[in-house]
Amino acid sequence: MKELFPAKHVMGFIFSLVLTGVALSVYFFDMSFFMGMTILLVTAFAQAALQLVLFMHAGESEDKNTIYTSVYYGIIIAVITVLGTMLAMIWGYV
């Protein structure tokens, strides 16, 4: 019966709840902007990694290198898009 209980998934779910609670604490406690943004970014990336590995089973397939390469490529494109948007809209460079 022990092999049928998804212990890794339950622990991942509990860790997701903890990360959500930590991110929610930014709202309730009076933190500086830098500290709040740091906590939110760290918890967001940890939550995304947890979801990808545990609940989307990214590391369990035969072509996991392809999956992780696609994820890294997507992150790079997202960062370039966000920085390019900030460059054009906030900082005024065209």
N, C-alpha and C positions, 0 to 999 in steps of 0.2 A: 504494500500500500504506500510505502514511503516514496517509491519511484514514480508514483502517479501524482503526488502532490507537487504543484509547481512552486517550489520554495524560492527559486531565483526570481520568478515573476512577482510573487508576493512581496519579497524584499525590495524589488525594483519599484513596485507601487508605493510602498511605505516611504522609500527614499524620495520618490516624486512628490509625495505629500509633504515631506520635510522641506524639500527645496521650495515648494510653493509657499509654505509657512515662512521660510526665511525671506523670500521675495516680498511677501505681504508685510513683513515686519518693517520694511522700508517706509511703508505708508504710515504705520502707527507710531514709530519712534521718530523723534526729531533729529534727522541726520543731515549732514552737509550734502550738497549736491554731488560732489565727487564721490563720497562714501556710498551714497545711495545708488548712483549709476554703476559703481564698481560691483556692488553686491548684486544688482539686477543683471548685469552682463555675465558675471560668473555663474549665477544660478540659471540663467537662460541657456548658456552653452552646455552646462552640466545636464540640464533637463533634456536638451536636444540630443546629446550623446547617449544618455540613458534610454530615451525612447528609440533611437536608431538601433542600438545594439540589442537591448532586451526585448522590446515589443515588436520591432520590425524584422528581427532575426537577421540582421545584416551580416553577422559573422558566421552564420551557420551554413552558407551555401558554398559550392565549389568555386565560384568566381567572386569571392569576397574582395579580392584586390580590385576588380573592376568596379564593384559597388563603392568601395571607399574612395577610389580615384574619382568617380562621378560626384561623390559628396564633396570632396575637396575642391573639385572644379566648380561646383555650384556655389560653394562658400566664397571662392575667389571672385567669381562673377558678381555675386551679391555685394561684396565689399567694394569692388570697382564701381558698381552702379550707385551705391550709396555715397561713396566719396565723390564721384563725378557729379551727382545731383547736388551735393553740398557745395562743391566747387562752383557750379554754375548759379545756383539759386541763393546761397547764403553769402559766399565770399565774393560774388560778383564777377568772376572770370568767365569769359565766353569763348 
